[in-house]
Amino acid sequence: MIEDWIVAACCAVAVVIVIAIAFLKLRSAERRMHESTHKLRVYTDLLNAITELNLAGGDPYKMDIAKKNLALTLNRLNLVGSGGVLRSTNDLLDFLNEHKDKEYDTLRLHNILNTLVIEARRDLNPSHARKVEEAQVRYRFFAPPKTR
């Protein structure tokens, strides 16, 4: 009779442990999903800010707004971005600072942006990013005609 109680108690403890482990794994997956959603939003905001900067052209008002938007996005990116994304962003900022109000190499800019997108994809979904990289996809970005 005591043996039955011991077996029942052991089973109850085992069930509680299994439920606790399942709960912890579920919470961990939920946290990762929330982080990925937030990173996706920040990475999208970064690309949108770069596009706004590109579209501002010679309009000083639009350029000021675009720079402010980029600065605010960079602040959030510095908190959540992966190492690869941060390196690519630094390369992009270095490139933009080198070519302020000067002619620039559009191909080099697009290469930097492609690297940025690849790093963001690797951070968000590595297995899908690997498949896209194997397909050797080149991402395209809008570049308005250069005005002098």
LOKOLNU-448329 format. One line per field, with one value per residue (C-alpha): residue number from 0; residue in one letter; x negated, z negated, y. Coordinates in steps of 0.1 Angstrom, whole numbers, plus 5000, padded with zeros to 4 digits. Each point is the difference from the previous one (the first is absolute). Layout:
N
num = c(NUM/...) .
residuo = c(A/...) .
px = c(X/...) .
pz = c(Z/...) .
py = c(Y/...) .
//
This chain:
148
num = c(0/1/2/3/4/5/6/7/8/9/10/11/12/13/14/15/16/17/18/19/20/21/22/23/24/25/26/27/28/29/30/31/32/33/34/35/36/37/38/39/40/41/42/43/44/45/46/47/48/49/50/51/52/53/54/55/56/57/58/59/60/61/62/63/64/65/66/67/68/69/70/71/72/73/74/75/76/77/78/79/80/81/82/83/84/85/86/87/88/89/90/91/92/93/94/95/96/97/98/99/100/101/102/103/104/105/106/107/108/109/110/111/112/113/114/115/116/117/118/119/120/121/122/123/124/125/126/127/128/129/130/131/132/133/134/135/136/137/138/139/140/141/142/143/144/145/146/147) .
residuo = c(M/I/E/D/W/I/V/A/A/C/C/A/V/A/V/V/I/V/I/A/I/A/F/L/K/L/R/S/A/E/R/R/M/H/E/S/T/H/K/L/R/V/Y/T/D/L/L/N/A/I/T/E/L/N/L/A/G/G/D/P/Y/K/M/D/I/A/K/K/N/L/A/L/T/L/N/R/L/N/L/V/G/S/G/G/V/L/R/S/T/N/D/L/L/D/F/L/N/E/H/K/D/K/E/Y/D/T/L/R/L/H/N/I/L/N/T/L/V/I/E/A/R/R/D/L/N/P/S/H/A/R/K/V/E/E/A/Q/V/R/Y/R/F/F/A/P/P/K/T/R) .
px = c(5000/4972/4983/5031/4998/4963/5006/5029/4980/4971/5023/5015/4966/4989/5031/4994/4964/5010/5026/4975/4974/5026/5010/4964/4994/5032/4991/4965/5014/5025/4972/4979/5030/5006/4964/5000/5032/4984/4967/5020/5017/4967/4983/5029/4999/4963/5005/5029/4978/4973/5026/5013/4965/4995/5033/4994/4976/4992/5030/4984/5033/5005/4964/5002/5030/4983/4968/5020/5020/4968/4984/5030/5000/4963/5005/5025/4978/4971/5021/5013/4978/4978/4962/5003/5027/4981/4968/5019/5017/4966/4988/5030/4996/4963/5009/5026/4976/4973/5023/5019/5013/4976/5003/5000/4997/5035/4988/4980/5030/5022/4974/5000/5038/5000/4977/5022/5031/4981/4989/5035/5014/4973/5010/5038/5001/4967/5014/5020/4971/4977/5025/5002/4962/4996/5023/4976/5028/4989/5022/5010/5004/5014/4974/5014/4981/4971/5006/4972) .
pz = c(5000/4992/5032/5019/4984/5007/5037/5002/4984/5023/5030/4988/4995/5035/5015/4982/5012/5036/4999/4985/5027/5027/4986/4999/5035/5012/4982/5015/5035/4994/4989/5031/5023/4983/5004/5036/5006/4984/5020/5032/4993/4992/5031/5022/4984/5008/5037/5002/4984/5025/5028/4987/4999/5036/5011/4982/5028/4999/4979/4966/4981/5011/4994/4964/4993/5016/4980/4967/5009/5008/4967/4979/5019/4994/4963/4999/5023/4976/4973/5019/5032/5005/5004/5038/5003/4979/5020/5033/4986/4990/5035/5014/4977/5008/5037/4996/4980/5026/5028/4985/5028/5024/5028/4987/5013/5003/5004/4967/4982/5013/4989/4965/4999/5013/4972/4975/5013/5000/4964/4989/5016/4983/4967/5004/5017/5007/5018/5024/5005/5009/5027/5015/4999/5018/5027/5003/4999/5004/4983/5019/4986/5014/5010/5014/5029/4989/5003/5002) .
py = c(5000/5024/4990/5011/5034/5003/4992/5024/5028/4993/5002/5032/5016/4988/5015/5033/5000/4993/5028/5024/4992/5003/5034/5012/4990/5016/5033/4999/4995/5028/5023/4992/5006/5034/5009/4990/5021/5030/4995/4997/5033/5018/4985/5011/5035/5001/4992/5024/5028/4993/5002/5033/5014/4989/5015/5033/5010/5037/5011/5012/4996/4964/4993/5013/4978/4970/5005/5003/4968/4982/5011/4989/4966/4996/5005/4971/4979/5004/4983/4970/4995/4970/5004/4996/5025/5025/4995/5005/5031/5014/4994/5018/5030/5002/4999/5027/5022/4996/5011/5028/5023/4983/4975/4964/4965/4987/4964/5002/5015/4971/4975/5014/5000/4964/4989/5018/4981/4967/5005/5010/4969/4979/5015/4995/4966/4983/4970/5020/5025/4971/4989/5035/5004/4967/5013/5030/5025/5036/5025/5031/5035/5032/5025/5033/5015/5021/5037/5025) .
//
